[in-house]
């Protein structure tokens, strides 16, 4: 299994970097400043942000977990 990510800070933490070691998971990171390395994840991330911010008013909601549940 290949787990694709960008180079965001969440994926750089040591604990995250070592979490896959005991499983059959190969990490794949896009190059810095090259979103075309991983277009599916980039497109999904962009779509999710657009949906949450524009369609669901994420910036105005007080309870984010309940918004995500909806």
N, CA, C and O atoms as a Tripos MOL2 file, in Angstrom:
@<TRIPOS>MOLECULE
protein
  280   279    70     0     0
PROTEIN
NO_CHARGES

@<TRIPOS>ATOM
      1 N           0.8460   -1.1580    0.0000 N.3       1 UNK1
      2 CA          0.0000    0.0000    0.0000 C.3       1 UNK1
      3 C           0.9000    1.2310    0.0000 C.2       1 UNK1
      4 O           1.9290    1.2700    0.6750 O.2       1 UNK1
      5 N           0.4880    2.2360   -0.7730 N.am      2 UNK2
      6 CA          1.2270    3.4890   -0.8320 C.3       2 UNK2
      7 C           0.3540    4.5860   -0.2420 C.2       2 UNK2
      8 O          -0.8080    4.7370   -0.6200 O.2       2 UNK2
      9 N           0.9180    5.3440    0.6820 N.am      3 UNK3
     10 CA          0.2120    6.4480    1.3220 C.3       3 UNK3
     11 C           0.8210    7.7410    0.8030 C.2       3 UNK3
     12 O           1.9590    8.0740    1.1310 O.2       3 UNK3
     13 N           0.0600    8.4720   -0.0110 N.am      4 UNK4
     14 CA          0.5460    9.7070   -0.6190 C.3       4 UNK4
     15 C           0.1730   10.9020    0.2430 C.2       4 UNK4
     16 O          -0.9590   10.9990    0.7170 O.2       4 UNK4
     17 N           1.1180   11.8090    0.4480 N.am      5 UNK5
     18 CA          0.8460   13.0440    1.1760 C.3       5 UNK5
     19 C           1.6090   14.1870    0.5210 C.2       5 UNK5
     20 O           2.4660   13.9770   -0.3370 O.2       5 UNK5
     21 N           1.2780   15.3850    0.9430 N.am      6 UNK6
     22 CA          2.1000   16.5170    0.5640 C.3       6 UNK6
     23 C           3.1640   16.6850    1.6480 C.2       6 UNK6
     24 O           3.3410   15.7860    2.4700 O.2       6 UNK6
     25 N           3.8650   17.7960    1.6690 N.am      7 UNK7
     26 CA          4.9300   17.9830    2.6570 C.3       7 UNK7
     27 C           4.4720   18.8460    3.8300 C.2       7 UNK7
     28 O           5.2690   19.5680    4.4290 O.2       7 UNK7
     29 N           3.1950   18.7670    4.1480 N.am      8 UNK8
     30 CA          2.6610   19.5400    5.2650 C.3       8 UNK8
     31 C           3.2970   19.1410    6.5890 C.2       8 UNK8
     32 O           3.8420   18.0470    6.7350 O.2       8 UNK8
     33 N           3.2140   20.0540    7.5430 N.am      9 UNK9
     34 CA          3.8680   19.8290    8.8370 C.3       9 UNK9
     35 C           3.3320   18.5980    9.5570 C.2       9 UNK9
     36 O           4.0750   17.9410   10.2860 O.2       9 UNK9
     37 N           2.0590   18.2750    9.3650 N.am     10 UNK10
     38 CA          1.4890   17.0950   10.0370 C.3      10 UNK10
     39 C           2.1890   15.8150    9.6110 C.2      10 UNK10
     40 O           2.2810   14.8660   10.3900 O.2      10 UNK10
     41 N           2.6890   15.7830    8.3670 N.am     11 UNK11
     42 CA          3.3240   14.5820    7.8540 C.3      11 UNK11
     43 C           4.8210   14.5480    8.1260 C.2      11 UNK11
     44 O           5.4960   13.5840    7.7640 O.2      11 UNK11
     45 N           5.3430   15.5900    8.7600 N.am     12 UNK12
     46 CA          6.7720   15.6580    9.0460 C.3      12 UNK12
     47 C           7.1060   15.2720   10.4870 C.2      12 UNK12
     48 O           8.2760   15.0760   10.8130 O.2      12 UNK12
     49 N           6.1040   15.1610   11.3470 N.am     13 UNK13
     50 CA          6.3530   14.8010   12.7380 C.3      13 UNK13
     51 C           6.9910   13.4240   12.8200 C.2      13 UNK13
     52 O           6.6250   12.5210   12.0680 O.2      13 UNK13
     53 N           7.9240   13.2620   13.7110 N.am     14 UNK14
     54 CA          8.6420   12.0000   13.8680 C.3      14 UNK14
     55 C           7.6780   10.8490   14.1420 C.2      14 UNK14
     56 O           7.8260    9.7710   13.5670 O.2      14 UNK14
     57 N           6.7000   11.0650   15.0070 N.am     15 UNK15
     58 CA          5.7490    9.9940   15.3320 C.3      15 UNK15
     59 C           4.9960    9.5450   14.0840 C.2      15 UNK15
     60 O           4.7790    8.3490   13.8890 O.2      15 UNK15
     61 N           4.6010   10.4790   13.2510 N.am     16 UNK16
     62 CA          3.8990   10.1130   12.0200 C.3      16 UNK16
     63 C           4.8340    9.3700   11.0790 C.2      16 UNK16
     64 O           4.4460    8.3840   10.4530 O.2      16 UNK16
     65 N           6.0640    9.8490   10.9860 N.am     17 UNK17
     66 CA          7.0380    9.2300   10.0870 C.3      17 UNK17
     67 C           7.3390    7.7920   10.4760 C.2      17 UNK17
     68 O           7.6560    6.9730    9.6140 O.2      17 UNK17
     69 N           7.2450    7.4730   11.7590 N.am     18 UNK18
     70 CA          7.5560    6.1260   12.2250 C.3      18 UNK18
     71 C           6.3220    5.2360   12.3690 C.2      18 UNK18
     72 O           6.4550    4.0310   12.5800 O.2      18 UNK18
     73 N           5.1320    5.8090   12.2600 N.am     19 UNK19
     74 CA          3.9050    5.0460   12.4950 C.3      19 UNK19
     75 C           3.7070    3.9160   11.4940 C.2      19 UNK19
     76 O           3.1000    2.8980   11.8260 O.2      19 UNK19
     77 N           4.2000    4.0750   10.2970 N.am     20 UNK20
     78 CA          3.9770    3.0760    9.2530 C.3      20 UNK20
     79 C           4.9860    1.9390    9.2760 C.2      20 UNK20
     80 O           4.8330    0.9770    8.5230 O.2      20 UNK20
     81 N           5.9880    2.0180   10.0960 N.am     21 UNK21
     82 CA          7.1100    1.0740   10.0700 C.3      21 UNK21
     83 C           6.7010   -0.3720   10.3080 C.2      21 UNK21
     84 O           7.3290   -1.2860    9.7740 O.2      21 UNK21
     85 N           5.6580   -0.5920   11.1000 N.am     22 UNK22
     86 CA          5.2530   -1.9550   11.4470 C.3      22 UNK22
     87 C           4.1640   -2.5000   10.5220 C.2      22 UNK22
     88 O           3.6160   -3.5770   10.7590 O.2      22 UNK22
     89 N           3.8610   -1.7510    9.4770 N.am     23 UNK23
     90 CA          2.8250   -2.1510    8.5310 C.3      23 UNK23
     91 C           3.4260   -2.1470    7.1240 C.2      23 UNK23
     92 O           4.5040   -1.5940    6.9080 O.2      23 UNK23
     93 N           2.7480   -2.7430    6.2020 N.am     24 UNK24
     94 CA          3.2240   -2.8010    4.8230 C.3      24 UNK24
     95 C           2.7770   -1.5460    4.0740 C.2      24 UNK24
     96 O           1.9980   -1.6210    3.1240 O.2      24 UNK24
     97 N           3.2890   -0.3800    4.5200 N.am     25 UNK25
     98 CA          2.8960    0.9070    3.9470 C.3      25 UNK25
     99 C           4.1350    1.6460    3.4760 C.2      25 UNK25
    100 O           5.0880    1.8290    4.2330 O.2      25 UNK25
    101 N           4.1130    2.0610    2.2420 N.am     26 UNK26
    102 CA          5.1860    2.8590    1.6710 C.3      26 UNK26
    103 C           4.7170    4.3040    1.6160 C.2      26 UNK26
    104 O           3.6630    4.5960    1.0510 O.2      26 UNK26
    105 N           5.4870    5.2030    2.1950 N.am     27 UNK27
    106 CA          5.1260    6.6260    2.1730 C.3      27 UNK27
    107 C           5.6050    7.2580    0.8760 C.2      27 UNK27
    108 O           6.6830    6.9390    0.3750 O.2      27 UNK27
    109 N           4.8000    8.1480    0.3450 N.am     28 UNK28
    110 CA          5.1390    8.8810   -0.8670 C.3      28 UNK28
    111 C           4.7920   10.3420   -0.6400 C.2      28 UNK28
    112 O           3.6410   10.6790   -0.3640 O.2      28 UNK28
    113 N           5.7900   11.2070   -0.7580 N.am     29 UNK29
    114 CA          5.5580   12.6400   -0.5880 C.3      29 UNK29
    115 C           5.8090   13.3550   -1.9000 C.2      29 UNK29
    116 O           6.7280   13.0220   -2.6480 O.2      29 UNK29
    117 N           4.9730   14.3430   -2.1610 N.am     30 UNK30
    118 CA          5.2150   15.1650   -3.3320 C.3      30 UNK30
    119 C           6.4080   16.0780   -3.0590 C.2      30 UNK30
    120 O           6.7560   16.3440   -1.9080 O.2      30 UNK30
    121 N           7.0150   16.5400   -4.1210 N.am     31 UNK31
    122 CA          8.1350   17.4650   -3.9700 C.3      31 UNK31
    123 C           7.6080   18.8200   -3.5290 C.2      31 UNK31
    124 O           6.4810   19.1850   -3.8620 O.2      31 UNK31
    125 N           8.4010   19.5580   -2.7930 N.am     32 UNK32
    126 CA          8.0010   20.8760   -2.3230 C.3      32 UNK32
    127 C           7.6700   21.7740   -3.5080 C.2      32 UNK32
    128 O           8.4470   21.8940   -4.4550 O.2      32 UNK32
    129 N           6.5070   22.3960   -3.4360 N.am     33 UNK33
    130 CA          6.0870   23.3020   -4.4980 C.3      33 UNK33
    131 C           5.6800   22.6200   -5.7840 C.2      33 UNK33
    132 O           5.6150   23.2670   -6.8300 O.2      33 UNK33
    133 N           5.4030   21.3200   -5.7330 N.am     34 UNK34
    134 CA          5.0290   20.5700   -6.9390 C.3      34 UNK34
    135 C           3.7270   19.8070   -6.7060 C.2      34 UNK34
    136 O           3.7480   18.5830   -6.5850 O.2      34 UNK34
    137 N           2.5920   20.5090   -6.6400 N.am     35 UNK35
    138 CA          1.3240   19.8220   -6.3870 C.3      35 UNK35
    139 C           0.9400   18.8380   -7.4790 C.2      35 UNK35
    140 O           0.0930   17.9730   -7.2580 O.2      35 UNK35
    141 N           1.5490   18.9560   -8.6530 N.am     36 UNK36
    142 CA          1.2270   18.0140   -9.7210 C.3      36 UNK36
    143 C           1.8160   16.6300   -9.4760 C.2      36 UNK36
    144 O           1.4840   15.6860  -10.1930 O.2      36 UNK36
    145 N           2.6880   16.4940   -8.4730 N.am     37 UNK37
    146 CA          3.2040   15.1720   -8.1100 C.3      37 UNK37
    147 C           2.0980   14.2830   -7.5720 C.2      37 UNK37
    148 O           2.1460   13.0630   -7.7260 O.2      37 UNK37
    149 N           1.1140   14.8810   -6.9500 N.am     38 UNK38
    150 CA          0.0650   14.1250   -6.2890 C.3      38 UNK38
    151 C          -1.2870   14.7890   -6.5580 C.2      38 UNK38
    152 O          -1.9340   15.2650   -5.6240 O.2      38 UNK38
    153 N          -1.7180   14.8280   -7.8100 N.am     39 UNK39
    154 CA         -2.9090   15.6140   -8.1580 C.3      39 UNK39
    155 C          -4.2010   15.1310   -7.5140 C.2      39 UNK39
    156 O          -5.0850   15.9420   -7.2420 O.2      39 UNK39
    157 N          -4.3330   13.8380   -7.2640 N.am     40 UNK40
    158 CA         -5.5760   13.3370   -6.6730 C.3      40 UNK40
    159 C          -5.7530   13.8640   -5.2550 C.2      40 UNK40
    160 O          -6.8250   14.3580   -4.9040 O.2      40 UNK40
    161 N          -4.7070   13.7610   -4.4410 N.am     41 UNK41
    162 CA         -4.7920   14.2550   -3.0620 C.3      41 UNK41
    163 C          -4.9350   15.7660   -3.0360 C.2      41 UNK41
    164 O          -5.7040   16.3000   -2.2370 O.2      41 UNK41
    165 N          -4.2040   16.4630   -3.8980 N.am     42 UNK42
    166 CA         -4.3160   17.9190   -3.9550 C.3      42 UNK42
    167 C          -5.7380   18.3350   -4.3340 C.2      42 UNK42
    168 O          -6.2910   19.2630   -3.7440 O.2      42 UNK42
    169 N          -6.3230   17.6600   -5.3050 N.am     43 UNK43
    170 CA         -7.6880   17.9820   -5.7270 C.3      43 UNK43
    171 C          -8.6890   17.6800   -4.6190 C.2      43 UNK43
    172 O          -9.6030   18.4670   -4.3740 O.2      43 UNK43
    173 N          -8.5210   16.5440   -3.9480 N.am     44 UNK44
    174 CA         -9.4200   16.1890   -2.8530 C.3      44 UNK44
    175 C          -9.3150   17.2040   -1.7200 C.2      44 UNK44
    176 O         -10.3300   17.6550   -1.1890 O.2      44 UNK44
    177 N          -8.0890   17.5630   -1.3510 N.am     45 UNK45
    178 CA         -7.8940   18.5570   -0.2890 C.3      45 UNK45
    179 C          -8.5270   19.8870   -0.6410 C.2      45 UNK45
    180 O          -9.1700   20.5150    0.2010 O.2      45 UNK45
    181 N          -8.3510   20.3200   -1.8790 N.am     46 UNK46
    182 CA         -8.9520   21.5780   -2.3190 C.3      46 UNK46
    183 C         -10.4650   21.5200   -2.3050 C.2      46 UNK46
    184 O         -11.1270   22.4730   -1.8960 O.2      46 UNK46
    185 N         -11.0090   20.4030   -2.7530 N.am     47 UNK47
    186 CA        -12.4610   20.2440   -2.7590 C.3      47 UNK47
    187 C         -13.0130   20.2770   -1.3360 C.2      47 UNK47
    188 O         -14.0180   20.9370   -1.0720 O.2      47 UNK47
    189 N         -12.3540   19.5650   -0.4180 N.am     48 UNK48
    190 CA        -12.8260   19.5320    0.9730 C.3      48 UNK48
    191 C         -12.7910   20.9260    1.5930 C.2      48 UNK48
    192 O         -13.7390   21.3320    2.2650 O.2      48 UNK48
    193 N         -11.7030   21.6560    1.3710 N.am     49 UNK49
    194 CA        -11.6050   23.0140    1.9140 C.3      49 UNK49
    195 C         -12.7080   23.9030    1.3510 C.2      49 UNK49
    196 O         -13.3370   24.6610    2.0900 O.2      49 UNK49
    197 N         -12.9410   23.8110    0.0570 N.am     50 UNK50
    198 CA        -13.9780   24.6320   -0.5630 C.3      50 UNK50
    199 C         -15.3480   24.3020    0.0150 C.2      50 UNK50
    200 O         -16.1250   25.2020    0.3360 O.2      50 UNK50
    201 N         -15.6430   23.0150    0.1460 N.am     51 UNK51
    202 CA        -16.9330   22.6060    0.7000 C.3      51 UNK51
    203 C         -17.1050   23.1140    2.1320 C.2      51 UNK51
    204 O         -18.1510   23.6630    2.4800 O.2      51 UNK51
    205 N         -16.0820   22.9290    2.9530 N.am     52 UNK52
    206 CA        -16.1870   23.3110    4.3640 C.3      52 UNK52
    207 C         -16.2640   24.8210    4.5470 C.2      52 UNK52
    208 O         -17.0740   25.3120    5.3340 O.2      52 UNK52
    209 N         -15.4370   25.5490    3.8330 N.am     53 UNK53
    210 CA        -15.3970   27.0000    4.0220 C.3      53 UNK53
    211 C         -16.5570   27.7130    3.3470 C.2      53 UNK53
    212 O         -17.1930   28.5740    3.9550 O.2      53 UNK53
    213 N         -16.8360   27.3680    2.1070 N.am     54 UNK54
    214 CA        -17.8530   28.1000    1.3620 C.3      54 UNK54
    215 C         -19.2580   27.5650    1.5970 C.2      54 UNK54
    216 O         -20.1730   28.3330    1.8950 O.2      54 UNK54
    217 N         -19.4340   26.2640    1.4670 N.am     55 UNK55
    218 CA        -20.7780   25.7030    1.5300 C.3      55 UNK55
    219 C         -21.2910   25.4940    2.9490 C.2      55 UNK55
    220 O         -22.4960   25.5680    3.1910 O.2      55 UNK55
    221 N         -20.3860   25.2340    3.8880 N.am     56 UNK56
    222 CA        -20.8190   24.9430    5.2520 C.3      56 UNK56
    223 C         -20.4620   26.0450    6.2430 C.2      56 UNK56
    224 O         -20.7650   25.9100    7.4280 O.2      56 UNK56
    225 N         -19.8350   27.1200    5.8050 N.am     57 UNK57
    226 CA        -19.5330   28.2470    6.6830 C.3      57 UNK57
    227 C         -18.6070   27.8940    7.8350 C.2      57 UNK57
    228 O         -18.8580   28.2880    8.9740 O.2      57 UNK57
    229 N         -17.5470   27.1620    7.5560 N.am     58 UNK58
    230 CA        -16.6300   26.7150    8.6080 C.3      58 UNK58
    231 C         -16.0910   27.8710    9.4460 C.2      58 UNK58
    232 O         -15.8630   27.7090   10.6450 O.2      58 UNK58
    233 N         -15.8860   29.0190    8.8410 N.am     59 UNK59
    234 CA        -15.3190   30.1500    9.5830 C.3      59 UNK59
    235 C         -16.2930   30.7280   10.6010 C.2      59 UNK59
    236 O         -15.8910   31.4900   11.4800 O.2      59 UNK59
    237 N         -17.5620   30.3740   10.4910 N.am     60 UNK60
    238 CA        -18.5710   30.9380   11.3880 C.3      60 UNK60
    239 C         -19.1510   29.9300   12.3720 C.2      60 UNK60
    240 O         -19.9620   30.2960   13.2210 O.2      60 UNK60
    241 N         -18.7510   28.6780   12.2710 N.am     61 UNK61
    242 CA        -19.3410   27.6280   13.1060 C.3      61 UNK61
    243 C         -18.5840   27.5300   14.4390 C.2      61 UNK61
    244 O         -17.3730   27.7470   14.4910 O.2      61 UNK61
    245 N         -19.3090   27.2030   15.5060 N.am     62 UNK62
    246 CA        -18.6760   27.0630   16.8180 C.3      62 UNK62
    247 C         -18.3040   25.6170   17.1260 C.2      62 UNK62
    248 O         -17.3560   25.3720   17.8720 O.2      62 UNK62
    249 N         -19.0300   24.6610   16.5680 N.am     63 UNK63
    250 CA        -18.8050   23.2580   16.8750 C.3      63 UNK63
    251 C         -18.3850   22.5170   15.6020 C.2      63 UNK63
    252 O         -19.2300   21.9940   14.8750 O.2      63 UNK63
    253 N         -17.0910   22.4770   15.3410 N.am     64 UNK64
    254 CA        -16.5710   21.8660   14.1130 C.3      64 UNK64
    255 C         -16.8950   20.3700   14.0380 C.2      64 UNK64
    256 O         -17.2840   19.9080   12.9650 O.2      64 UNK64
    257 N         -16.7540   19.5770   15.1290 N.am     65 UNK65
    258 CA        -17.0870   18.1550   15.0150 C.3      65 UNK65
    259 C         -18.5300   17.9100   14.5680 C.2      65 UNK65
    260 O         -18.7810   17.0020   13.7750 O.2      65 UNK65
    261 N         -19.4700   18.6980   15.0590 N.am     66 UNK66
    262 CA        -20.8610   18.4940   14.6320 C.3      66 UNK66
    263 C         -21.0390   18.8840   13.1660 C.2      66 UNK66
    264 O         -21.8340   18.2740   12.4520 O.2      66 UNK66
    265 N         -20.3010   19.8970   12.7190 N.am     67 UNK67
    266 CA        -20.3540   20.2740   11.3030 C.3      67 UNK67
    267 C         -19.8400   19.1380   10.4430 C.2      67 UNK67
    268 O         -20.4370   18.8190    9.4150 O.2      67 UNK67
    269 N         -18.7460   18.5250   10.8490 N.am     68 UNK68
    270 CA        -18.1850   17.4110   10.0900 C.3      68 UNK68
    271 C         -19.1040   16.2020   10.0930 C.2      68 UNK68
    272 O         -19.1850   15.4800    9.0990 O.2      68 UNK68
    273 N         -19.7950   15.9760   11.2000 N.am     69 UNK69
    274 CA        -20.7580   14.8780   11.2650 C.3      69 UNK69
    275 C         -21.9120   15.0720   10.2760 C.2      69 UNK69
    276 O         -22.4070   14.1150    9.6800 O.2      69 UNK69
    277 N         -22.3310   16.3390   10.1160 N.am     70 UNK70
    278 CA        -23.4070   16.6300    9.1600 C.3      70 UNK70
    279 C         -22.9520   16.3120    7.7570 C.2      70 UNK70
    280 O         -23.7130   16.4890    6.8060 O.2      70 UNK70
@<TRIPOS>BOND
     1     1     2 1
     2     2     3 1
     3     3     4 2
     4     3     5 am
     5     5     6 1
     6     6     7 1
     7     7     8 2
     8     7     9 am
     9     9    10 1
    10    10    11 1
    11    11    12 2
    12    11    13 am
    13    13    14 1
    14    14    15 1
    15    15    16 2
    16    15    17 am
    17    17    18 1
    18    18    19 1
    19    19    20 2
    20    19    21 am
    21    21    22 1
    22    22    23 1
    23    23    24 2
    24    23    25 am
    25    25    26 1
    26    26    27 1
    27    27    28 2
    28    27    29 am
    29    29    30 1
    30    30    31 1
    31    31    32 2
    32    31    33 am
    33    33    34 1
    34    34    35 1
    35    35    36 2
    36    35    37 am
    37    37    38 1
    38    38    39 1
    39    39    40 2
    40    39    41 am
    41    41    42 1
    42    42    43 1
    43    43    44 2
    44    43    45 am
    45    45    46 1
    46    46    47 1
    47    47    48 2
    48    47    49 am
    49    49    50 1
    50    50    51 1
    51    51    52 2
    52    51    53 am
    53    53    54 1
    54    54    55 1
    55    55    56 2
    56    55    57 am
    57    57    58 1
    58    58    59 1
    59    59    60 2
    60    59    61 am
    61    61    62 1
    62    62    63 1
    63    63    64 2
    64    63    65 am
    65    65    66 1
    66    66    67 1
    67    67    68 2
    68    67    69 am
    69    69    70 1
    70    70    71 1
    71    71    72 2
    72    71    73 am
    73    73    74 1
    74    74    75 1
    75    75    76 2
    76    75    77 am
    77    77    78 1
    78    78    79 1
    79    79    80 2
    80    79    81 am
    81    81    82 1
    82    82    83 1
    83    83    84 2
    84    83    85 am
    85    85    86 1
    86    86    87 1
    87    87    88 2
    88    87    89 am
    89    89    90 1
    90    90    91 1
    91    91    92 2
    92    91    93 am
    93    93    94 1
    94    94    95 1
    95    95    96 2
    96    95    97 am
    97    97    98 1
    98    98    99 1
    99    99   100 2
   100    99   101 am
   101   101   102 1
   102   102   103 1
   103   103   104 2
   104   103   105 am
   105   105   106 1
   106   106   107 1
   107   107   108 2
   108   107   109 am
   109   109   110 1
   110   110   111 1
   111   111   112 2
   112   111   113 am
   113   113   114 1
   114   114   115 1
   115   115   116 2
   116   115   117 am
   117   117   118 1
   118   118   119 1
   119   119   120 2
   120   119   121 am
   121   121   122 1
   122   122   123 1
   123   123   124 2
   124   123   125 am
   125   125   126 1
   126   126   127 1
   127   127   128 2
   128   127   129 am
   129   129   130 1
   130   130   131 1
   131   131   132 2
   132   131   133 am
   133   133   134 1
   134   134   135 1
   135   135   136 2
   136   135   137 am
   137   137   138 1
   138   138   139 1
   139   139   140 2
   140   139   141 am
   141   141   142 1
   142   142   143 1
   143   143   144 2
   144   143   145 am
   145   145   146 1
   146   146   147 1
   147   147   148 2
   148   147   149 am
   149   149   150 1
   150   150   151 1
   151   151   152 2
   152   151   153 am
   153   153   154 1
   154   154   155 1
   155   155   156 2
   156   155   157 am
   157   157   158 1
   158   158   159 1
   159   159   160 2
   160   159   161 am
   161   161   162 1
   162   162   163 1
   163   163   164 2
   164   163   165 am
   165   165   166 1
   166   166   167 1
   167   167   168 2
   168   167   169 am
   169   169   170 1
   170   170   171 1
   171   171   172 2
   172   171   173 am
   173   173   174 1
   174   174   175 1
   175   175   176 2
   176   175   177 am
   177   177   178 1
   178   178   179 1
   179   179   180 2
   180   179   181 am
   181   181   182 1
   182   182   183 1
   183   183   184 2
   184   183   185 am
   185   185   186 1
   186   186   187 1
   187   187   188 2
   188   187   189 am
   189   189   190 1
   190   190   191 1
   191   191   192 2
   192   191   193 am
   193   193   194 1
   194   194   195 1
   195   195   196 2
   196   195   197 am
   197   197   198 1
   198   198   199 1
   199   199   200 2
   200   199   201 am
   201   201   202 1
   202   202   203 1
   203   203   204 2
   204   203   205 am
   205   205   206 1
   206   206   207 1
   207   207   208 2
   208   207   209 am
   209   209   210 1
   210   210   211 1
   211   211   212 2
   212   211   213 am
   213   213   214 1
   214   214   215 1
   215   215   216 2
   216   215   217 am
   217   217   218 1
   218   218   219 1
   219   219   220 2
   220   219   221 am
   221   221   222 1
   222   222   223 1
   223   223   224 2
   224   223   225 am
   225   225   226 1
   226   226   227 1
   227   227   228 2
   228   227   229 am
   229   229   230 1
   230   230   231 1
   231   231   232 2
   232   231   233 am
   233   233   234 1
   234   234   235 1
   235   235   236 2
   236   235   237 am
   237   237   238 1
   238   238   239 1
   239   239   240 2
   240   239   241 am
   241   241   242 1
   242   242   243 1
   243   243   244 2
   244   243   245 am
   245   245   246 1
   246   246   247 1
   247   247   248 2
   248   247   249 am
   249   249   250 1
   250   250   251 1
   251   251   252 2
   252   251   253 am
   253   253   254 1
   254   254   255 1
   255   255   256 2
   256   255   257 am
   257   257   258 1
   258   258   259 1
   259   259   260 2
   260   259   261 am
   261   261   262 1
   262   262   263 1
   263   263   264 2
   264   263   265 am
   265   265   266 1
   266   266   267 1
   267   267   268 2
   268   267   269 am
   269   269   270 1
   270   270   271 1
   271   271   272 2
   272   271   273 am
   273   273   274 1
   274   274   275 1
   275   275   276 2
   276   275   277 am
   277   277   278 1
   278   278   279 1
   279   279   280 2
@<TRIPOS>SUBSTRUCTURE
     1 UNK1         2 RESIDUE 1 A UNK
     2 UNK2         6 RESIDUE 1 A UNK
     3 UNK3        10 RESIDUE 1 A UNK
     4 UNK4        14 RESIDUE 1 A UNK
     5 UNK5        18 RESIDUE 1 A UNK
     6 UNK6        22 RESIDUE 1 A UNK
     7 UNK7        26 RESIDUE 1 A UNK
     8 UNK8        30 RESIDUE 1 A UNK
     9 UNK9        34 RESIDUE 1 A UNK
    10 UNK10       38 RESIDUE 1 A UNK
    11 UNK11       42 RESIDUE 1 A UNK
    12 UNK12       46 RESIDUE 1 A UNK
    13 UNK13       50 RESIDUE 1 A UNK
    14 UNK14       54 RESIDUE 1 A UNK
    15 UNK15       58 RESIDUE 1 A UNK
    16 UNK16       62 RESIDUE 1 A UNK
    17 UNK17       66 RESIDUE 1 A UNK
    18 UNK18       70 RESIDUE 1 A UNK
    19 UNK19       74 RESIDUE 1 A UNK
    20 UNK20       78 RESIDUE 1 A UNK
    21 UNK21       82 RESIDUE 1 A UNK
    22 UNK22       86 RESIDUE 1 A UNK
    23 UNK23       90 RESIDUE 1 A UNK
    24 UNK24       94 RESIDUE 1 A UNK
    25 UNK25       98 RESIDUE 1 A UNK
    26 UNK26      102 RESIDUE 1 A UNK
    27 UNK27      106 RESIDUE 1 A UNK
    28 UNK28      110 RESIDUE 1 A UNK
    29 UNK29      114 RESIDUE 1 A UNK
    30 UNK30      118 RESIDUE 1 A UNK
    31 UNK31      122 RESIDUE 1 A UNK
    32 UNK32      126 RESIDUE 1 A UNK
    33 UNK33      130 RESIDUE 1 A UNK
    34 UNK34      134 RESIDUE 1 A UNK
    35 UNK35      138 RESIDUE 1 A UNK
    36 UNK36      142 RESIDUE 1 A UNK
    37 UNK37      146 RESIDUE 1 A UNK
    38 UNK38      150 RESIDUE 1 A UNK
    39 UNK39      154 RESIDUE 1 A UNK
    40 UNK40      158 RESIDUE 1 A UNK
    41 UNK41      162 RESIDUE 1 A UNK
    42 UNK42      166 RESIDUE 1 A UNK
    43 UNK43      170 RESIDUE 1 A UNK
    44 UNK44      174 RESIDUE 1 A UNK
    45 UNK45      178 RESIDUE 1 A UNK
    46 UNK46      182 RESIDUE 1 A UNK
    47 UNK47      186 RESIDUE 1 A UNK
    48 UNK48      190 RESIDUE 1 A UNK
    49 UNK49      194 RESIDUE 1 A UNK
    50 UNK50      198 RESIDUE 1 A UNK
    51 UNK51      202 RESIDUE 1 A UNK
    52 UNK52      206 RESIDUE 1 A UNK
    53 UNK53      210 RESIDUE 1 A UNK
    54 UNK54      214 RESIDUE 1 A UNK
    55 UNK55      218 RESIDUE 1 A UNK
    56 UNK56      222 RESIDUE 1 A UNK
    57 UNK57      226 RESIDUE 1 A UNK
    58 UNK58      230 RESIDUE 1 A UNK
    59 UNK59      234 RESIDUE 1 A UNK
    60 UNK60      238 RESIDUE 1 A UNK
    61 UNK61      242 RESIDUE 1 A UNK
    62 UNK62      246 RESIDUE 1 A UNK
    63 UNK63      250 RESIDUE 1 A UNK
    64 UNK64      254 RESIDUE 1 A UNK
    65 UNK65      258 RESIDUE 1 A UNK
    66 UNK66      262 RESIDUE 1 A UNK
    67 UNK67      266 RESIDUE 1 A UNK
    68 UNK68      270 RESIDUE 1 A UNK
    69 UNK69      274 RESIDUE 1 A UNK
    70 UNK70      278 RESIDUE 1 A UNK
